Amino acid sequence: MKIHVRSYNRHTSLTFLAGFLLLPVSLLFAQSTPSQPRPGKYAGRNITGELVRSSSVNITQLARAPMESASAAGKEIDPNRRPVLRPPVSNAAAATDQALTAAPAAPVTGPTPSFRGFTGLTHLQQRTTRAGNQFSTEPPDQGLAVGDGFVLEAVNSALNVYDTNGIQLLPRPVALSEFFGLPPGVNRTTGFRGVFPGDPVALFDPETQRWFIAAWSQLNTASGVALQQSRLYLAVSQTSDPTGAYSIYVLNTTLAHDPDKGGPRIPDFPHFAVDHYGLYISINEFNITPEGNIDGWRYFSARGPFPVAILLRF
């Protein structure tokens, strides 16, 4: 059964991928639940969701734009204290931000491989991007996609793009919150708490020549009180260039009033797959308690998280 999805500004279709692909009006949530007591037997069912196109963003222009003011704890961290951990920056990117110039890569000895690795996003870069209005998060949940001479990496709360020589192509790493059009995660001067997306995943589809990035977040109040609400954020490149423009989509994954009566939940650990028919996103569902906590221990020990597959046809 296909589930109708209503877009932000129309009821029948949602255009993306620069007008060259159509995101259909079908969204299929297939949640695995036991259909009968025999072990290993599961039956899928459909859950209605609403996919909303929220904005468009050019990631290079975003990285070149002036950042907001650093909050109190953002100023105390020196982003240049370990330049050796930063990748070389392309001339085009370095011209816009000389502070990001890095030491040259060490010479390679012996046979030169086709790809010799790169200096990826560090914990310090995640913490200091967006003027330091970020949280320090561990462990490093990473999304990595490679294609057409590009390497796109997302780690916890930040995003960057490189070429296959490890040269950084953006003027600076970009925070996931600013990429998805969300307020900063935290302002330590005022105490304001914004949305903090995480668990990023990335994919390049060689057939459509598009880049996909997803992350999720649990919502909270401006003072940081966790809410029983969650969102899945999806970015789709408008061209084959990962340093260019993206269309941003938001999916409400709370499902508080779903027929399964499972209550509010989060879309933990999203992952991608793609074929001729669509883009697939798998998630693990965990309940959100009335206090805003994630009830992961009970689900893991008693029943395990519910695996859910989301199908987006285009």
Order of alpha helices (4+ residues) and beta strands (2+ residues): beta-beta-beta-beta-beta-beta-alpha-alpha-alpha-alpha-beta-beta-beta-beta-alpha-beta-beta-beta-beta-beta-beta-beta
